[in-house]
Every structure is written in structure tokens, then in C-alpha cells.
């Protein structure tokens, strides 16, 4: 069992999020380019989801 104050938790999560964005943001946190869009549309067409770019599940 570990007790951490709210301010410490908030600051830790904020630092963690900034690190994730700095490390992976360029690759994963960007809008899809034309190649990505084409690949996603082809994948989803094979699944029977014509015209669907992505899903939230």
C-alpha cells in the first residue's frame, strides 16, 4: 500500500505524459499521411468496413 498526495500524483502524471509525447509523439501522435490513410482504408475494406478510416474500439 502506498499513499501519495494529490499534488505529487498530478505532477508525476504530467511529467510522464510529457515524456511519452516527447519520445513517441512524432510517430504516434500525428495526423495520418496519405500512405497511412491508404493502408488503413485497405485494411478496413478487407474487414468489410468500406470507407471507414478508423474506429474507437
Backbone bond lengths (Angstrom), bond angles and torsions (degrees), N, CA, C in turn:
res aa  C-N    CA-C-N  psi(-1)  N-CA   C-N-CA  omega(-1)  CA-C   N-CA-C  phi
1 X - - - 1.445 - - 1.517 107.85 -
2 X 1.319 115.53 133.69 1.457 120.79 -177.86 1.518 109.07 -134.23
3 X 1.303 115.73 130.32 1.471 120.09 177.96 1.516 109.13 -108.31
4 X 1.325 115.48 127.03 1.460 121.61 179.10 1.521 107.66 -130.57
5 X 1.306 116.27 136.04 1.455 120.63 179.77 1.523 112.15 -67.40
6 X 1.309 115.98 157.97 1.457 121.96 -177.99 1.526 111.68 -61.14
7 X 1.323 118.36 -43.40 1.466 120.80 179.84 1.527 111.36 -63.08
8 X 1.317 117.24 -41.29 1.464 121.46 178.31 1.523 110.61 -64.84
9 X 1.321 116.64 -43.01 1.464 121.01 178.30 1.524 110.94 -62.07
10 X 1.320 116.76 -46.74 1.462 121.21 -179.24 1.521 110.63 -60.96
11 X 1.300 117.57 -46.10 1.465 121.36 -179.77 1.527 111.03 -65.11
12 X 1.322 117.76 -39.74 1.473 121.17 179.14 1.518 111.37 -64.62
13 X 1.311 117.10 -44.23 1.468 120.97 178.84 1.531 110.18 -65.44
14 X 1.314 117.19 -40.80 1.469 121.06 178.46 1.532 110.48 -61.25
15 X 1.324 117.54 -45.32 1.467 121.02 179.02 1.528 111.23 -64.25
16 X 1.333 116.17 -41.92 1.455 120.84 178.97 1.532 110.35 -61.48
17 X 1.332 117.40 -46.13 1.469 121.44 179.99 1.520 111.25 -61.47
18 X 1.333 117.34 -42.58 1.463 120.64 178.87 1.530 111.06 -62.71
19 X 1.321 116.91 -38.90 1.458 121.01 179.04 1.530 110.86 -66.25
20 X 1.329 116.83 -44.41 1.460 120.41 178.14 1.521 110.40 -60.28
21 X 1.317 117.02 -43.94 1.466 120.95 178.86 1.521 110.48 -62.93
22 X 1.322 117.04 -42.91 1.462 120.13 -179.36 1.534 111.36 -65.86
23 X 1.336 117.48 -40.11 1.456 120.96 -177.66 1.525 113.42 -76.85
24 X 1.331 117.38 -40.90 1.455 120.89 -170.15 1.527 114.60 -118.99
25 X 1.300 117.53 -3.89 1.453 120.75 -173.91 1.508 115.11 -58.83
26 X 1.316 117.40 -43.43 1.465 120.53 -176.88 1.526 111.37 -62.01
27 X 1.334 116.52 -36.52 1.463 119.44 -176.88 1.524 112.51 -87.45
28 X 1.326 118.36 -42.12 1.453 121.11 -170.49 1.529 114.81 -106.51
29 X 1.300 118.63 -23.29 1.459 120.91 -175.84 1.525 110.57 -107.79
30 X 1.303 115.59 54.60 1.454 120.96 -179.49 1.518 108.61 -136.76
31 X 1.310 115.88 162.60 1.461 120.64 175.52 1.531 108.48 -71.91
32 X 1.323 117.68 145.33 1.461 118.84 179.91 1.521 111.83 -66.94
33 X 1.337 115.60 140.97 1.461 119.64 175.88 1.532 108.60 -87.20
34 X 1.310 117.10 -176.54 1.469 120.97 -176.02 1.531 111.68 -61.26
35 X 1.324 116.43 -40.92 1.471 120.92 179.12 1.530 111.03 -64.25
36 X 1.332 117.19 -44.09 1.466 121.20 177.69 1.526 110.87 -60.51
37 X 1.327 115.74 -45.33 1.461 120.84 -178.29 1.521 110.94 -61.72
38 X 1.313 116.76 -44.06 1.461 120.66 179.05 1.526 110.79 -61.71
39 X 1.324 116.74 -46.15 1.468 121.42 179.90 1.526 111.14 -61.12
40 X 1.327 116.99 -45.32 1.468 120.92 -179.89 1.522 111.74 -64.41
41 X 1.333 116.31 -41.16 1.463 119.87 179.16 1.526 110.98 -64.41
42 X 1.330 117.55 -40.37 1.467 121.27 178.13 1.524 111.47 -65.51
43 X 1.327 116.59 -43.09 1.466 120.21 178.77 1.530 110.74 -60.90
44 X 1.317 115.98 -46.19 1.453 120.02 -177.35 1.521 112.18 -70.88
45 X 1.321 117.96 -30.73 1.467 120.87 176.52 1.530 109.93 -63.91
46 X 1.350 116.44 -40.56 1.466 120.85 177.52 1.526 111.30 -62.63
47 X 1.318 116.70 -29.05 1.466 121.64 178.94 1.523 112.30 -82.82
48 X 1.335 116.18 -6.09 1.453 119.95 -179.17 1.515 113.76 91.41
49 X 1.323 117.24 13.82 1.466 122.01 -178.83 1.522 108.86 -107.46
50 X 1.314 116.37 71.57 1.467 121.19 -176.86 1.525 111.01 -61.19
51 X 1.324 116.33 132.89 1.454 121.88 176.21 1.519 115.38 74.59
52 X 1.333 117.56 7.14 1.466 120.20 -178.70 1.528 109.40 -96.38
53 X 1.311 117.14 124.26 1.461 121.64 -178.32 1.528 111.62 -83.17
54 X 1.316 117.74 -38.88 1.454 121.24 -178.69 1.504 110.67 -162.26
55 X 1.309 115.96 175.24 1.459 120.18 178.39 1.520 109.55 -139.09
56 X 1.298 116.18 163.72 1.466 121.08 -177.63 1.523 113.18 -98.67
57 X 1.305 117.52 3.95 1.460 118.68 -179.92 1.463 108.39 -90.87
